[in-house]
Structure formats: C-alpha cells, structure tokens
Amino acid sequence: MLTYPMTVAGLKRELPLCPINENLYIGAFVIFGDCELTVACASELLKRAPEYDYIITAESKGIPLAYEMARQHGDKKWMLARKGVKLYMKDVVEAEVRSITTAKPQKLFLDGEDAALMKGKRILIVDDVISTGESLRALEELVSVVGGEIVGRMAILAEGDAQKRADLIYLEKLPLFNAKGEIIG
C-alpha cells in the first residue's frame, strides 16, 4: 500500500493513500484511536484559536478533536452536528452536506437545545480535515440559522483547494495524489 509520510503537531505519521477515483488518491488522516496525535493537534490549534464561546464539529471524524480542544480549554460544553436525528433530539435544525469521502449527500442535524445555546454566541467550527469545504459549509449554515456568530474555522489539515482559503486556520497542508502516489496538488 502506498503511504505519505507526514509530521503534524510535531508527530510523524504514515498516511495510507486511498483512491477517490482512478486518477485521484487522498491521504487517509484518521485521529480515531490516536490519543497522542489528538492531544497534540488540539493543543496546537488552541494556540491559534480566536476567542469563542462554543466549539462545533460534524459527526464523526471531528469528534475526538472537538472534545479534546474543549477539554484542554476548560469548556463545559461543545456542540455536535449529527448525521441522523436521535430520539432525544428536539426542535432539530438541519443542513445538507456532500463530502469527498461520502458517496451521496447527507444531512447534518443540530439539537434544538444546542441551537438555543448558540444564539448570539461566538462559535468556533473545527474538523479534522477540510477538503471540498462542504462539511464546513453545512456547519456554517447551521450556525447561521440558529443565530450564532462564526469567529473561526479550524482544521488539523487542509487538502486541495482548502489550502487557498484565507478564512481557514490549519496546522498542515495535505496534498492530493495520483495512482502512483505522486503529489498532484
């Protein structure tokens, strides 16, 4: 299997290259189960974070990052936009998302109680990797609909066109690859 060596927050990792189609491969960056990497990335992002009241992320790969950032910052609560409505969720707010790693459009759902807490508050959007920006756009829509003020957009890695975004704070660039494992963007 082809891999891409990368150093993030001072830690070295080998990212497996995974096909999106026959001409495009991406480096699989997964913080699930990697406590050392999650803690280090959260710490580095917090050094660059603007003042905020709540963190929000989308289910699921941003969950460990949002949790660890909130824990290190001393926050009592952070918000999660779910991929499905749960029985305990009331007065749900939703937005559609199309991600590079998901085959079909999905929706993100925010619990009404969280939505009410976000109204008029400074919201920091975080995720593990920003690529097409679709998950980010859906989170922005949710925050806007509930009356929150987006004060920052953060990710561990920016991939492809996301690297050109002036409004995104990230730790490292993640290139795109061809089938031979060569960097193409």
SVG drawing of the C-alpha trace seen along z (x, -y; Angstrom):
<svg xmlns="http://www.w3.org/2000/svg" viewBox="-39 -38 47 40">
<polyline fill="none" stroke="black" stroke-width="0.4" points="0.0,0.0 1.2,-3.5 1.7,-5.9 2.6,-9.5 4.9,-10.4 3.7,-13.5 4.6,-15.4 1.7,-17.1 1.9,-18.9 5.5,-17.5 4.4,-13.9 5.3,-11.7 2.6,-9.5 2.4,-7.4 -0.9,-8.2 -2.3,-5.4 -3.2,-6.6 -6.8,-5.8 -8.5,-6.1 -11.3,-8.5 -11.3,-7.6 -8.8,-6.1 -6.9,-9.4 -7.2,-10.8 -6.0,-9.5 -6.1,-11.1 -4.0,-10.6 -6.2,-9.0 -5.7,-11.0 -7.5,-9.3 -7.2,-10.5 -9.7,-7.9 -7.8,-5.9 -4.6,-8.0 -4.7,-9.8 -1.2,-11.2 -2.0,-12.9 -5.4,-14.1 -4.0,-15.8 -1.1,-17.4 -3.3,-18.7 -5.8,-20.1 -3.1,-21.9 -1.6,-23.4 -5.0,-24.5 -5.9,-26.2 -2.7,-28.3 -4.2,-29.8 -7.8,-29.8 -9.8,-33.1 -11.9,-33.8 -15.0,-31.7 -18.0,-30.5 -18.7,-27.1 -16.9,-24.7 -19.0,-22.8 -18.0,-19.9 -19.7,-17.5 -20.1,-13.8 -17.9,-11.8 -14.2,-12.3 -14.1,-15.7 -15.5,-14.4 -12.2,-13.5 -10.7,-16.8 -13.6,-18.9 -13.8,-17.0 -10.0,-17.4 -10.0,-21.1 -12.9,-21.7 -11.3,-19.7 -8.0,-21.5 -9.7,-24.9 -11.8,-24.1 -15.1,-24.3 -18.1,-22.7 -19.9,-22.0 -19.2,-21.7 -21.7,-21.1 -22.1,-18.2 -23.9,-18.2 -25.2,-14.6 -25.6,-12.7 -29.0,-11.4 -31.7,-12.6 -31.6,-10.8 -34.7,-10.1 -33.6,-12.6 -33.2,-15.5 -36.0,-18.1 -36.6,-21.1 -33.9,-19.9 -32.2,-22.2 -30.7,-20.6 -28.3,-21.3 -27.3,-19.2 -23.6,-18.2 -21.8,-16.4 -18.3,-15.2 -15.4,-14.0 -15.3,-10.8 -19.0,-10.0 -20.8,-8.7 -24.1,-10.5 -25.4,-13.7 -26.1,-13.6 -27.7,-15.9 -26.4,-17.3 -28.7,-17.8 -28.4,-20.0 -30.4,-19.5 -32.7,-22.4 -31.2,-22.8 -27.8,-23.3 -29.2,-25.6 -30.7,-27.8 -27.4,-27.9 -25.6,-29.1 -27.8,-32.0 -25.8,-35.2 -22.6,-33.3 -19.2,-33.2 -18.9,-29.8 -15.6,-28.1 -16.0,-25.4 -13.5,-22.6 -12.8,-19.5 -10.0,-17.0 -9.6,-17.7 -11.1,-20.3 -11.1,-19.4 -14.0,-20.4 -15.4,-22.6 -18.9,-21.0 -19.0,-19.9 -17.7,-23.3 -20.4,-25.0 -23.1,-22.8 -21.8,-23.7 -21.8,-27.4 -25.4,-27.1 -26.4,-25.5 -24.6,-28.2 -26.2,-31.0 -29.7,-29.6 -29.5,-29.4 -28.1,-32.9 -24.6,-32.1 -21.6,-34.2 -18.8,-32.3 -15.5,-33.5 -13.2,-30.9 -12.9,-27.8 -10.1,-25.4 -8.8,-22.0 -5.8,-19.9 -5.2,-19.6 -6.2,-21.5 -6.5,-19.4 -6.6,-20.5 -8.4,-23.9 -9.0,-24.3 -5.3,-25.3 -6.1,-28.5 -8.9,-29.6 -7.9,-32.8 -10.6,-32.1 -9.3,-28.7 -6.8,-28.1 -5.0,-24.8 -1.8,-23.1 -0.5,-21.4 -1.3,-21.0 -2.3,-17.6 -1.6,-17.2 -3.6,-15.2 -2.0,-12.3 -2.3,-10.3 -2.5,-6.5 1.4,-6.2 1.4,-8.2 2.8,-11.3 1.7,-14.7 -0.6,-16.4 -2.0,-19.3"/>
</svg>
